[in-house]
């Protein structure tokens, strides 16, 4: 191959101005299921999902798509087993280069990477939710500390025989329950260390 980039692990090729294949590296067979030499002359656009093909065709027909111009997009291509693969596509117009005389194509299969990202997305959302909950719980704990402190002061200044004494007990009980709940939220948000212990069943 006359192109120095043909040592790349990606799938490389050269298209004419209408998107027909002039050359494509052998790695295409593993993806497309057809030997590279049999694909010469075929339209690269025919392999793609119709929406992606329409976007790419608009680029090729753009008056500003001249020598030296580049283009990048994600495209969907039907794989050799009939499955849809997601490819990172880059184009560079080198029609004015006497050694190339076409549009250089670079394809990288990013299907597995994108699927992994989708799997990690719920984990990232949960982590963000945990951080938010932890911040709220921390502020709420500060408010509870004030409530509990003042309730204890009032209880100490109240005679046990007075009716308010029992009401203050209920306030303290509810505030302590709320404090336990916020500690659980802080544990969920990983802002508190979890202490494990052995118990007898």
CNS distance restraints for C-alpha pairs under 8 A (distance, minus, plus):
assign (resid   1 and name CA) (resid   6 and name CA) 6.82 0.50 0.50
assign (resid   2 and name CA) (resid  99 and name CA) 6.90 0.50 0.50
assign (resid   2 and name CA) (resid 100 and name CA) 7.57 0.50 0.50
assign (resid   3 and name CA) (resid  99 and name CA) 7.89 0.50 0.50
assign (resid   3 and name CA) (resid 100 and name CA) 7.34 0.50 0.50
assign (resid   6 and name CA) (resid  12 and name CA) 6.64 0.50 0.50
assign (resid   6 and name CA) (resid  25 and name CA) 7.54 0.50 0.50
assign (resid   8 and name CA) (resid  12 and name CA) 7.80 0.50 0.50
assign (resid  10 and name CA) (resid  27 and name CA) 7.66 0.50 0.50
assign (resid  10 and name CA) (resid 106 and name CA) 6.63 0.50 0.50
assign (resid  10 and name CA) (resid 107 and name CA) 5.84 0.50 0.50
assign (resid  10 and name CA) (resid 108 and name CA) 5.33 0.50 0.50
assign (resid  11 and name CA) (resid  24 and name CA) 7.25 0.50 0.50
assign (resid  11 and name CA) (resid  25 and name CA) 5.85 0.50 0.50
assign (resid  11 and name CA) (resid  26 and name CA) 7.75 0.50 0.50
assign (resid  11 and name CA) (resid  27 and name CA) 5.72 0.50 0.50
assign (resid  11 and name CA) (resid  28 and name CA) 6.15 0.50 0.50
assign (resid  11 and name CA) (resid 106 and name CA) 5.84 0.50 0.50
assign (resid  11 and name CA) (resid 107 and name CA) 4.98 0.50 0.50
assign (resid  11 and name CA) (resid 108 and name CA) 6.46 0.50 0.50
assign (resid  12 and name CA) (resid  24 and name CA) 5.67 0.50 0.50
assign (resid  12 and name CA) (resid  25 and name CA) 5.36 0.50 0.50
assign (resid  12 and name CA) (resid 104 and name CA) 7.43 0.50 0.50
assign (resid  12 and name CA) (resid 105 and name CA) 5.51 0.50 0.50
assign (resid  12 and name CA) (resid 106 and name CA) 4.70 0.50 0.50
assign (resid  12 and name CA) (resid 107 and name CA) 6.33 0.50 0.50
assign (resid  13 and name CA) (resid  21 and name CA) 7.30 0.50 0.50
assign (resid  13 and name CA) (resid  22 and name CA) 7.38 0.50 0.50
assign (resid  13 and name CA) (resid  23 and name CA) 5.06 0.50 0.50
assign (resid  13 and name CA) (resid  24 and name CA) 3.92 0.50 0.50
assign (resid  13 and name CA) (resid  25 and name CA) 6.05 0.50 0.50
assign (resid  13 and name CA) (resid 104 and name CA) 5.90 0.50 0.50
assign (resid  13 and name CA) (resid 105 and name CA) 4.82 0.50 0.50
assign (resid  13 and name CA) (resid 106 and name CA) 6.56 0.50 0.50
assign (resid  14 and name CA) (resid  21 and name CA) 6.13 0.50 0.50
assign (resid  14 and name CA) (resid  22 and name CA) 5.38 0.50 0.50
assign (resid  14 and name CA) (resid  23 and name CA) 5.04 0.50 0.50
assign (resid  14 and name CA) (resid  24 and name CA) 6.46 0.50 0.50
assign (resid  14 and name CA) (resid 100 and name CA) 7.70 0.50 0.50
assign (resid  14 and name CA) (resid 102 and name CA) 5.83 0.50 0.50
assign (resid  14 and name CA) (resid 103 and name CA) 5.32 0.50 0.50
assign (resid  14 and name CA) (resid 104 and name CA) 4.61 0.50 0.50
assign (resid  14 and name CA) (resid 105 and name CA) 5.62 0.50 0.50
assign (resid  15 and name CA) (resid  19 and name CA) 5.20 0.50 0.50
assign (resid  15 and name CA) (resid  20 and name CA) 5.25 0.50 0.50
assign (resid  15 and name CA) (resid  21 and name CA) 4.59 0.50 0.50
assign (resid  15 and name CA) (resid  22 and name CA) 5.34 0.50 0.50
assign (resid  15 and name CA) (resid  23 and name CA) 7.08 0.50 0.50
assign (resid  15 and name CA) (resid  44 and name CA) 7.87 0.50 0.50
assign (resid  15 and name CA) (resid 102 and name CA) 5.57 0.50 0.50
assign (resid  15 and name CA) (resid 103 and name CA) 4.92 0.50 0.50
assign (resid  15 and name CA) (resid 104 and name CA) 6.50 0.50 0.50
assign (resid  15 and name CA) (resid 105 and name CA) 7.00 0.50 0.50
assign (resid  16 and name CA) (resid  20 and name CA) 5.39 0.50 0.50
assign (resid  16 and name CA) (resid  21 and name CA) 6.57 0.50 0.50
assign (resid  16 and name CA) (resid  22 and name CA) 6.56 0.50 0.50
assign (resid  16 and name CA) (resid  95 and name CA) 7.98 0.50 0.50
assign (resid  16 and name CA) (resid 101 and name CA) 7.89 0.50 0.50
assign (resid  16 and name CA) (resid 102 and name CA) 5.05 0.50 0.50
assign (resid  16 and name CA) (resid 103 and name CA) 6.06 0.50 0.50
assign (resid  17 and name CA) (resid  60 and name CA) 6.87 0.50 0.50
assign (resid  17 and name CA) (resid  95 and name CA) 7.88 0.50 0.50
assign (resid  17 and name CA) (resid 102 and name CA) 6.76 0.50 0.50
assign (resid  17 and name CA) (resid 103 and name CA) 6.92 0.50 0.50
assign (resid  18 and name CA) (resid  43 and name CA) 7.95 0.50 0.50
assign (resid  18 and name CA) (resid  60 and name CA) 6.93 0.50 0.50
assign (resid  19 and name CA) (resid  43 and name CA) 5.69 0.50 0.50
assign (resid  19 and name CA) (resid  44 and name CA) 5.75 0.50 0.50
assign (resid  19 and name CA) (resid  45 and name CA) 6.54 0.50 0.50
assign (resid  19 and name CA) (resid  57 and name CA) 7.98 0.50 0.50
assign (resid  19 and name CA) (resid  60 and name CA) 7.66 0.50 0.50
assign (resid  20 and name CA) (resid  40 and name CA) 7.60 0.50 0.50
assign (resid  20 and name CA) (resid  41 and name CA) 5.52 0.50 0.50
assign (resid  20 and name CA) (resid  42 and name CA) 5.37 0.50 0.50
assign (resid  20 and name CA) (resid  43 and name CA) 4.17 0.50 0.50
assign (resid  20 and name CA) (resid  44 and name CA) 5.76 0.50 0.50
assign (resid  20 and name CA) (resid  45 and name CA) 7.95 0.50 0.50
assign (resid  21 and name CA) (resid  39 and name CA) 6.85 0.50 0.50
assign (resid  21 and name CA) (resid  40 and name CA) 5.02 0.50 0.50
assign (resid  21 and name CA) (resid  41 and name CA) 5.12 0.50 0.50
assign (resid  21 and name CA) (resid  42 and name CA) 5.62 0.50 0.50
assign (resid  21 and name CA) (resid  43 and name CA) 6.14 0.50 0.50
assign (resid  21 and name CA) (resid  44 and name CA) 6.25 0.50 0.50
assign (resid  22 and name CA) (resid  40 and name CA) 5.34 0.50 0.50
assign (resid  22 and name CA) (resid  41 and name CA) 6.21 0.50 0.50
assign (resid  23 and name CA) (resid  36 and name CA) 7.73 0.50 0.50
assign (resid  23 and name CA) (resid  37 and name CA) 7.75 0.50 0.50
assign (resid  23 and name CA) (resid  40 and name CA) 6.06 0.50 0.50
assign (resid  24 and name CA) (resid  28 and name CA) 7.06 0.50 0.50
assign (resid  24 and name CA) (resid  36 and name CA) 5.81 0.50 0.50
assign (resid  24 and name CA) (resid  37 and name CA) 7.69 0.50 0.50
assign (resid  24 and name CA) (resid  39 and name CA) 7.71 0.50 0.50
assign (resid  24 and name CA) (resid  40 and name CA) 7.54 0.50 0.50
assign (resid  25 and name CA) (resid  36 and name CA) 6.29 0.50 0.50
assign (resid  26 and name CA) (resid  35 and name CA) 6.78 0.50 0.50
assign (resid  26 and name CA) (resid  36 and name CA) 5.23 0.50 0.50
assign (resid  27 and name CA) (resid  31 and name CA) 7.15 0.50 0.50
assign (resid  27 and name CA) (resid  36 and name CA) 7.80 0.50 0.50
assign (resid  28 and name CA) (resid  32 and name CA) 5.67 0.50 0.50
assign (resid  28 and name CA) (resid  33 and name CA) 7.32 0.50 0.50
assign (resid  28 and name CA) (resid  34 and name CA) 7.29 0.50 0.50
assign (resid  28 and name CA) (resid  35 and name CA) 7.26 0.50 0.50
assign (resid  28 and name CA) (resid  36 and name CA) 6.25 0.50 0.50
assign (resid  29 and name CA) (resid  33 and name CA) 4.54 0.50 0.50
assign (resid  29 and name CA) (resid  34 and name CA) 4.77 0.50 0.50
assign (resid  29 and name CA) (resid  35 and name CA) 5.02 0.50 0.50
assign (resid  29 and name CA) (resid  36 and name CA) 6.24 0.50 0.50
assign (resid  30 and name CA) (resid  34 and name CA) 7.82 0.50 0.50
assign (resid  30 and name CA) (resid  80 and name CA) 7.13 0.50 0.50
assign (resid  31 and name CA) (resid  79 and name CA) 5.41 0.50 0.50
assign (resid  31 and name CA) (resid  80 and name CA) 5.72 0.50 0.50
assign (resid  32 and name CA) (resid  78 and name CA) 7.28 0.50 0.50
assign (resid  32 and name CA) (resid  79 and name CA) 5.15 0.50 0.50
assign (resid  32 and name CA) (resid  80 and name CA) 4.68 0.50 0.50
assign (resid  33 and name CA) (resid  79 and name CA) 7.26 0.50 0.50
assign (resid  33 and name CA) (resid  80 and name CA) 4.47 0.50 0.50
assign (resid  33 and name CA) (resid  81 and name CA) 7.94 0.50 0.50
assign (resid  34 and name CA) (resid  38 and name CA) 6.95 0.50 0.50
assign (resid  34 and name CA) (resid  39 and name CA) 7.21 0.50 0.50
assign (resid  34 and name CA) (resid  80 and name CA) 8.00 0.50 0.50
assign (resid  35 and name CA) (resid  39 and name CA) 6.99 0.50 0.50
assign (resid  36 and name CA) (resid  40 and name CA) 7.18 0.50 0.50
assign (resid  43 and name CA) (resid  47 and name CA) 7.64 0.50 0.50
assign (resid  44 and name CA) (resid  48 and name CA) 7.39 0.50 0.50
assign (resid  45 and name CA) (resid  53 and name CA) 5.20 0.50 0.50
assign (resid  45 and name CA) (resid  56 and name CA) 7.64 0.50 0.50
assign (resid  45 and name CA) (resid  57 and name CA) 7.61 0.50 0.50
assign (resid  46 and name CA) (resid  53 and name CA) 7.37 0.50 0.50
assign (resid  47 and name CA) (resid  77 and name CA) 5.90 0.50 0.50
assign (resid  47 and name CA) (resid  78 and name CA) 6.79 0.50 0.50
assign (resid  48 and name CA) (resid  52 and name CA) 6.27 0.50 0.50
assign (resid  48 and name CA) (resid  53 and name CA) 5.54 0.50 0.50
assign (resid  48 and name CA) (resid  75 and name CA) 6.85 0.50 0.50
assign (resid  48 and name CA) (resid  76 and name CA) 5.75 0.50 0.50
assign (resid  48 and name CA) (resid  77 and name CA) 4.75 0.50 0.50
assign (resid  48 and name CA) (resid  78 and name CA) 7.06 0.50 0.50
assign (resid  49 and name CA) (resid  53 and name CA) 6.06 0.50 0.50
assign (resid  49 and name CA) (resid  75 and name CA) 7.31 0.50 0.50
assign (resid  49 and name CA) (resid  76 and name CA) 5.47 0.50 0.50
assign (resid  49 and name CA) (resid  77 and name CA) 6.16 0.50 0.50
assign (resid  49 and name CA) (resid  78 and name CA) 7.82 0.50 0.50
assign (resid  50 and name CA) (resid  54 and name CA) 6.06 0.50 0.50
assign (resid  51 and name CA) (resid  55 and name CA) 6.41 0.50 0.50
assign (resid  52 and name CA) (resid  56 and name CA) 6.23 0.50 0.50
assign (resid  52 and name CA) (resid  74 and name CA) 7.97 0.50 0.50
assign (resid  52 and name CA) (resid  75 and name CA) 5.61 0.50 0.50
assign (resid  52 and name CA) (resid  76 and name CA) 6.89 0.50 0.50
assign (resid  53 and name CA) (resid  57 and name CA) 6.01 0.50 0.50
assign (resid  54 and name CA) (resid  58 and name CA) 6.22 0.50 0.50
assign (resid  55 and name CA) (resid  59 and name CA) 6.58 0.50 0.50
assign (resid  56 and name CA) (resid  60 and name CA) 6.39 0.50 0.50
assign (resid  57 and name CA) (resid  61 and name CA) 6.17 0.50 0.50
assign (resid  58 and name CA) (resid  62 and name CA) 6.03 0.50 0.50
assign (resid  59 and name CA) (resid  65 and name CA) 6.70 0.50 0.50
assign (resid  59 and name CA) (resid  71 and name CA) 7.86 0.50 0.50
assign (resid  60 and name CA) (resid  65 and name CA) 6.35 0.50 0.50
assign (resid  61 and name CA) (resid  65 and name CA) 7.24 0.50 0.50
assign (resid  64 and name CA) (resid  69 and name CA) 7.98 0.50 0.50
assign (resid  65 and name CA) (resid  69 and name CA) 5.85 0.50 0.50
assign (resid  65 and name CA) (resid  70 and name CA) 7.97 0.50 0.50
assign (resid  65 and name CA) (resid  93 and name CA) 7.57 0.50 0.50
assign (resid  66 and name CA) (resid  93 and name CA) 6.63 0.50 0.50
assign (resid  67 and name CA) (resid  93 and name CA) 4.99 0.50 0.50
assign (resid  67 and name CA) (resid  94 and name CA) 5.54 0.50 0.50
assign (resid  67 and name CA) (resid  95 and name CA) 5.99 0.50 0.50
assign (resid  67 and name CA) (resid  96 and name CA) 6.02 0.50 0.50
assign (resid  68 and name CA) (resid  92 and name CA) 6.49 0.50 0.50
assign (resid  68 and name CA) (resid  93 and name CA) 5.17 0.50 0.50
assign (resid  68 and name CA) (resid  94 and name CA) 6.03 0.50 0.50
assign (resid  69 and name CA) (resid  92 and name CA) 5.92 0.50 0.50
assign (resid  69 and name CA) (resid  93 and name CA) 5.35 0.50 0.50
assign (resid  70 and name CA) (resid  90 and name CA) 7.37 0.50 0.50
assign (resid  70 and name CA) (resid  91 and name CA) 5.45 0.50 0.50
assign (resid  70 and name CA) (resid  92 and name CA) 4.45 0.50 0.50
assign (resid  70 and name CA) (resid  93 and name CA) 6.24 0.50 0.50
assign (resid  71 and name CA) (resid  90 and name CA) 5.72 0.50 0.50
assign (resid  71 and name CA) (resid  91 and name CA) 5.05 0.50 0.50
assign (resid  71 and name CA) (resid  92 and name CA) 6.62 0.50 0.50
assign (resid  72 and name CA) (resid  88 and name CA) 7.59 0.50 0.50
assign (resid  72 and name CA) (resid  89 and name CA) 5.65 0.50 0.50
assign (resid  72 and name CA) (resid  90 and name CA) 4.48 0.50 0.50
assign (resid  72 and name CA) (resid  91 and name CA) 6.38 0.50 0.50
assign (resid  73 and name CA) (resid  88 and name CA) 6.24 0.50 0.50
assign (resid  73 and name CA) (resid  89 and name CA) 5.43 0.50 0.50
assign (resid  73 and name CA) (resid  90 and name CA) 6.75 0.50 0.50
assign (resid  74 and name CA) (resid  86 and name CA) 6.77 0.50 0.50
assign (resid  74 and name CA) (resid  87 and name CA) 5.61 0.50 0.50
assign (resid  74 and name CA) (resid  88 and name CA) 4.73 0.50 0.50
assign (resid  74 and name CA) (resid  89 and name CA) 5.84 0.50 0.50
assign (resid  75 and name CA) (resid  86 and name CA) 5.82 0.50 0.50
assign (resid  75 and name CA) (resid  87 and name CA) 5.25 0.50 0.50
assign (resid  75 and name CA) (resid  88 and name CA) 6.53 0.50 0.50
assign (resid  75 and name CA) (resid  89 and name CA) 6.71 0.50 0.50
assign (resid  76 and name CA) (resid  84 and name CA) 6.29 0.50 0.50
assign (resid  76 and name CA) (resid  85 and name CA) 5.63 0.50 0.50
assign (resid  76 and name CA) (resid  86 and name CA) 4.73 0.50 0.50
assign (resid  76 and name CA) (resid  87 and name CA) 6.19 0.50 0.50
assign (resid  77 and name CA) (resid  84 and name CA) 5.60 0.50 0.50
assign (resid  77 and name CA) (resid  85 and name CA) 5.24 0.50 0.50
assign (resid  77 and name CA) (resid  86 and name CA) 6.45 0.50 0.50
assign (resid  77 and name CA) (resid  87 and name CA) 7.18 0.50 0.50
assign (resid  78 and name CA) (resid  82 and name CA) 5.67 0.50 0.50
assign (resid  78 and name CA) (resid  83 and name CA) 5.58 0.50 0.50
assign (resid  78 and name CA) (resid  84 and name CA) 4.46 0.50 0.50
assign (resid  78 and name CA) (resid  85 and name CA) 5.98 0.50 0.50
assign (resid  79 and name CA) (resid  83 and name CA) 5.19 0.50 0.50
assign (resid  79 and name CA) (resid  84 and name CA) 5.81 0.50 0.50
assign (resid  79 and name CA) (resid  85 and name CA) 5.99 0.50 0.50
assign (resid  85 and name CA) (resid 109 and name CA) 7.09 0.50 0.50
assign (resid  85 and name CA) (resid 110 and name CA) 7.91 0.50 0.50
assign (resid  85 and name CA) (resid 111 and name CA) 5.69 0.50 0.50
assign (resid  86 and name CA) (resid 109 and name CA) 6.13 0.50 0.50
assign (resid  86 and name CA) (resid 110 and name CA) 5.79 0.50 0.50
assign (resid  86 and name CA) (resid 111 and name CA) 4.77 0.50 0.50
assign (resid  87 and name CA) (resid 107 and name CA) 6.19 0.50 0.50
assign (resid  87 and name CA) (resid 108 and name CA) 5.43 0.50 0.50
assign (resid  87 and name CA) (resid 109 and name CA) 4.54 0.50 0.50
assign (resid  87 and name CA) (resid 110 and name CA) 5.51 0.50 0.50
assign (resid  87 and name CA) (resid 111 and name CA) 6.83 0.50 0.50
assign (resid  88 and name CA) (resid 107 and name CA) 5.67 0.50 0.50
assign (resid  88 and name CA) (resid 108 and name CA) 5.05 0.50 0.50
assign (resid  88 and name CA) (resid 109 and name CA) 6.34 0.50 0.50
assign (resid  88 and name CA) (resid 110 and name CA) 6.41 0.50 0.50
assign (resid  89 and name CA) (resid 105 and name CA) 7.26 0.50 0.50
assign (resid  89 and name CA) (resid 106 and name CA) 5.80 0.50 0.50
assign (resid  89 and name CA) (resid 107 and name CA) 4.83 0.50 0.50
assign (resid  89 and name CA) (resid 108 and name CA) 6.69 0.50 0.50
assign (resid  90 and name CA) (resid 105 and name CA) 5.97 0.50 0.50
assign (resid  90 and name CA) (resid 106 and name CA) 5.15 0.50 0.50
assign (resid  90 and name CA) (resid 107 and name CA) 6.67 0.50 0.50
assign (resid  91 and name CA) (resid 103 and name CA) 6.50 0.50 0.50
assign (resid  91 and name CA) (resid 104 and name CA) 5.59 0.50 0.50
assign (resid  91 and name CA) (resid 105 and name CA) 4.88 0.50 0.50
assign (resid  91 and name CA) (resid 106 and name CA) 6.49 0.50 0.50
assign (resid  92 and name CA) (resid 103 and name CA) 5.61 0.50 0.50
assign (resid  92 and name CA) (resid 104 and name CA) 5.14 0.50 0.50
assign (resid  92 and name CA) (resid 105 and name CA) 6.87 0.50 0.50
assign (resid  93 and name CA) (resid 102 and name CA) 6.58 0.50 0.50
assign (resid  93 and name CA) (resid 103 and name CA) 4.49 0.50 0.50
assign (resid  93 and name CA) (resid 104 and name CA) 6.40 0.50 0.50
assign (resid  94 and name CA) (resid 100 and name CA) 6.43 0.50 0.50
assign (resid  94 and name CA) (resid 101 and name CA) 6.02 0.50 0.50
assign (resid  94 and name CA) (resid 102 and name CA) 5.33 0.50 0.50
assign (resid  94 and name CA) (resid 103 and name CA) 5.33 0.50 0.50
assign (resid  94 and name CA) (resid 104 and name CA) 6.63 0.50 0.50
assign (resid  95 and name CA) (resid 100 and name CA) 6.75 0.50 0.50
assign (resid  95 and name CA) (resid 101 and name CA) 4.13 0.50 0.50
assign (resid  95 and name CA) (resid 102 and name CA) 4.15 0.50 0.50
assign (resid  95 and name CA) (resid 103 and name CA) 6.12 0.50 0.50
assign (resid  96 and name CA) (resid 100 and name CA) 7.91 0.50 0.50
assign (resid  96 and name CA) (resid 101 and name CA) 5.90 0.50 0.50
assign (resid  96 and name CA) (resid 102 and name CA) 7.64 0.50 0.50
assign (resid  97 and name CA) (resid 101 and name CA) 5.30 0.50 0.50
assign (resid  97 and name CA) (resid 102 and name CA) 7.76 0.50 0.50
assign (resid 100 and name CA) (resid 104 and name CA) 7.92 0.50 0.50
assign (resid 110 and name CA) (resid 114 and name CA) 6.15 0.50 0.50
assign (resid 111 and name CA) (resid 115 and name CA) 6.19 0.50 0.50
assign (resid 112 and name CA) (resid 116 and name CA) 6.12 0.50 0.50
assign (resid 113 and name CA) (resid 117 and name CA) 6.24 0.50 0.50
assign (resid 114 and name CA) (resid 118 and name CA) 6.25 0.50 0.50
assign (resid 115 and name CA) (resid 119 and name CA) 6.30 0.50 0.50
assign (resid 116 and name CA) (resid 120 and name CA) 6.23 0.50 0.50
assign (resid 117 and name CA) (resid 121 and name CA) 6.11 0.50 0.50
assign (resid 118 and name CA) (resid 122 and name CA) 7.64 0.50 0.50
assign (resid 119 and name CA) (resid 123 and name CA) 7.72 0.50 0.50
assign (resid 120 and name CA) (resid 124 and name CA) 6.29 0.50 0.50
assign (resid 121 and name CA) (resid 125 and name CA) 6.18 0.50 0.50
assign (resid 122 and name CA) (resid 126 and name CA) 6.07 0.50 0.50
assign (resid 123 and name CA) (resid 127 and name CA) 6.15 0.50 0.50
assign (resid 124 and name CA) (resid 128 and name CA) 6.21 0.50 0.50
assign (resid 125 and name CA) (resid 129 and name CA) 6.14 0.50 0.50
assign (resid 126 and name CA) (resid 130 and name CA) 6.08 0.50 0.50
assign (resid 127 and name CA) (resid 131 and name CA) 6.27 0.50 0.50
assign (resid 127 and name CA) (resid 189 and name CA) 7.51 0.50 0.50
assign (resid 128 and name CA) (resid 132 and name CA) 6.29 0.50 0.50
assign (resid 129 and name CA) (resid 133 and name CA) 6.06 0.50 0.50
assign (resid 129 and name CA) (resid 189 and name CA) 7.96 0.50 0.50
assign (resid 130 and name CA) (resid 134 and name CA) 5.92 0.50 0.50
assign (resid 130 and name CA) (resid 188 and name CA) 6.57 0.50 0.50
assign (resid 130 and name CA) (resid 189 and name CA) 4.17 0.50 0.50
assign (resid 130 and name CA) (resid 190 and name CA) 7.56 0.50 0.50
assign (resid 131 and name CA) (resid 135 and name CA) 6.25 0.50 0.50
assign (resid 131 and name CA) (resid 189 and name CA) 5.68 0.50 0.50
assign (resid 132 and name CA) (resid 136 and name CA) 6.37 0.50 0.50
assign (resid 133 and name CA) (resid 137 and name CA) 5.98 0.50 0.50
assign (resid 133 and name CA) (resid 185 and name CA) 6.73 0.50 0.50
assign (resid 133 and name CA) (resid 186 and name CA) 7.48 0.50 0.50
assign (resid 133 and name CA) (resid 189 and name CA) 6.60 0.50 0.50
assign (resid 134 and name CA) (resid 138 and name CA) 6.03 0.50 0.50
assign (resid 134 and name CA) (resid 185 and name CA) 6.39 0.50 0.50
assign (resid 134 and name CA) (resid 186 and name CA) 5.07 0.50 0.50
assign (resid 134 and name CA) (resid 188 and name CA) 7.86 0.50 0.50
assign (resid 134 and name CA) (resid 189 and name CA) 5.21 0.50 0.50
assign (resid 134 and name CA) (resid 190 and name CA) 7.88 0.50 0.50
assign (resid 134 and name CA) (resid 191 and name CA) 6.72 0.50 0.50
assign (resid 135 and name CA) (resid 139 and name CA) 6.43 0.50 0.50
assign (resid 136 and name CA) (resid 140 and name CA) 6.09 0.50 0.50
assign (resid 137 and name CA) (resid 141 and name CA) 6.00 0.50 0.50
assign (resid 137 and name CA) (resid 182 and name CA) 5.25 0.50 0.50
assign (resid 137 and name CA) (resid 183 and name CA) 7.64 0.50 0.50
assign (resid 137 and name CA) (resid 185 and name CA) 6.52 0.50 0.50
assign (resid 137 and name CA) (resid 186 and name CA) 6.44 0.50 0.50
assign (resid 138 and name CA) (resid 142 and name CA) 6.57 0.50 0.50
assign (resid 138 and name CA) (resid 182 and name CA) 7.51 0.50 0.50
assign (resid 138 and name CA) (resid 186 and name CA) 7.34 0.50 0.50
assign (resid 139 and name CA) (resid 143 and name CA) 6.65 0.50 0.50
assign (resid 140 and name CA) (resid 144 and name CA) 6.21 0.50 0.50
assign (resid 140 and name CA) (resid 182 and name CA) 7.45 0.50 0.50
assign (resid 141 and name CA) (resid 145 and name CA) 6.14 0.50 0.50
assign (resid 141 and name CA) (resid 179 and name CA) 6.28 0.50 0.50
assign (resid 141 and name CA) (resid 182 and name CA) 6.61 0.50 0.50
assign (resid 142 and name CA) (resid 146 and name CA) 6.69 0.50 0.50
assign (resid 143 and name CA) (resid 147 and name CA) 6.39 0.50 0.50
assign (resid 144 and name CA) (resid 148 and name CA) 5.96 0.50 0.50
assign (resid 144 and name CA) (resid 175 and name CA) 6.34 0.50 0.50
assign (resid 144 and name CA) (resid 178 and name CA) 7.73 0.50 0.50
assign (resid 144 and name CA) (resid 179 and name CA) 6.71 0.50 0.50
assign (resid 145 and name CA) (resid 149 and name CA) 5.97 0.50 0.50
assign (resid 146 and name CA) (resid 150 and name CA) 6.18 0.50 0.50
assign (resid 147 and name CA) (resid 151 and name CA) 6.05 0.50 0.50
assign (resid 147 and name CA) (resid 175 and name CA) 7.28 0.50 0.50
assign (resid 148 and name CA) (resid 152 and name CA) 6.12 0.50 0.50
assign (resid 148 and name CA) (resid 172 and name CA) 6.03 0.50 0.50
assign (resid 148 and name CA) (resid 175 and name CA) 6.37 0.50 0.50
assign (resid 148 and name CA) (resid 176 and name CA) 7.58 0.50 0.50
assign (resid 149 and name CA) (resid 153 and name CA) 6.35 0.50 0.50
assign (resid 150 and name CA) (resid 154 and name CA) 6.16 0.50 0.50
assign (resid 151 and name CA) (resid 155 and name CA) 6.04 0.50 0.50
assign (resid 151 and name CA) (resid 168 and name CA) 6.25 0.50 0.50
assign (resid 151 and name CA) (resid 171 and name CA) 7.18 0.50 0.50
assign (resid 151 and name CA) (resid 172 and name CA) 6.47 0.50 0.50
assign (resid 152 and name CA) (resid 156 and name CA) 6.12 0.50 0.50
assign (resid 152 and name CA) (resid 168 and name CA) 7.94 0.50 0.50
assign (resid 152 and name CA) (resid 172 and name CA) 7.56 0.50 0.50
assign (resid 153 and name CA) (resid 157 and name CA) 6.36 0.50 0.50
assign (resid 154 and name CA) (resid 158 and name CA) 6.24 0.50 0.50
assign (resid 154 and name CA) (resid 168 and name CA) 7.59 0.50 0.50
assign (resid 155 and name CA) (resid 159 and name CA) 7.82 0.50 0.50
assign (resid 155 and name CA) (resid 165 and name CA) 6.01 0.50 0.50
assign (resid 155 and name CA) (resid 168 and name CA) 6.13 0.50 0.50
assign (resid 155 and name CA) (resid 169 and name CA) 7.71 0.50 0.50
assign (resid 158 and name CA) (resid 162 and name CA) 6.98 0.50 0.50
assign (resid 158 and name CA) (resid 164 and name CA) 7.39 0.50 0.50
assign (resid 158 and name CA) (resid 165 and name CA) 6.07 0.50 0.50
assign (resid 159 and name CA) (resid 165 and name CA) 6.69 0.50 0.50
assign (resid 160 and name CA) (resid 165 and name CA) 5.57 0.50 0.50
assign (resid 160 and name CA) (resid 166 and name CA) 7.77 0.50 0.50
assign (resid 161 and name CA) (resid 165 and name CA) 7.18 0.50 0.50
assign (resid 162 and name CA) (resid 166 and name CA) 7.71 0.50 0.50
assign (resid 163 and name CA) (resid 167 and name CA) 6.82 0.50 0.50
assign (resid 164 and name CA) (resid 168 and name CA) 6.08 0.50 0.50
assign (resid 165 and name CA) (resid 169 and name CA) 6.40 0.50 0.50
assign (resid 166 and name CA) (resid 170 and name CA) 6.42 0.50 0.50
assign (resid 167 and name CA) (resid 171 and name CA) 6.35 0.50 0.50
assign (resid 168 and name CA) (resid 172 and name CA) 6.14 0.50 0.50
assign (resid 169 and name CA) (resid 173 and name CA) 6.10 0.50 0.50
assign (resid 170 and name CA) (resid 174 and name CA) 6.15 0.50 0.50
assign (resid 171 and name CA) (resid 175 and name CA) 6.06 0.50 0.50
assign (resid 172 and name CA) (resid 176 and name CA) 6.00 0.50 0.50
assign (resid 173 and name CA) (resid 177 and name CA) 6.18 0.50 0.50
assign (resid 174 and name CA) (resid 178 and name CA) 6.18 0.50 0.50
assign (resid 175 and name CA) (resid 179 and name CA) 6.14 0.50 0.50
assign (resid 176 and name CA) (resid 180 and name CA) 6.26 0.50 0.50
assign (resid 177 and name CA) (resid 181 and name CA) 6.31 0.50 0.50
assign (resid 178 and name CA) (resid 182 and name CA) 6.27 0.50 0.50
assign (resid 179 and name CA) (resid 183 and name CA) 6.24 0.50 0.50
assign (resid 180 and name CA) (resid 184 and name CA) 6.39 0.50 0.50
assign (resid 181 and name CA) (resid 185 and name CA) 6.42 0.50 0.50
assign (resid 182 and name CA) (resid 186 and name CA) 6.13 0.50 0.50
assign (resid 183 and name CA) (resid 187 and name CA) 6.17 0.50 0.50
assign (resid 183 and name CA) (resid 192 and name CA) 7.64 0.50 0.50
assign (resid 184 and name CA) (resid 188 and name CA) 6.21 0.50 0.50
assign (resid 185 and name CA) (resid 189 and name CA) 6.18 0.50 0.50
assign (resid 186 and name CA) (resid 190 and name CA) 6.17 0.50 0.50
assign (resid 186 and name CA) (resid 191 and name CA) 5.20 0.50 0.50
assign (resid 186 and name CA) (resid 192 and name CA) 5.65 0.50 0.50
assign (resid 187 and name CA) (resid 191 and name CA) 5.82 0.50 0.50
assign (resid 187 and name CA) (resid 192 and name CA) 4.76 0.50 0.50
assign (resid 187 and name CA) (resid 193 and name CA) 6.75 0.50 0.50
assign (resid 187 and name CA) (resid 194 and name CA) 6.73 0.50 0.50
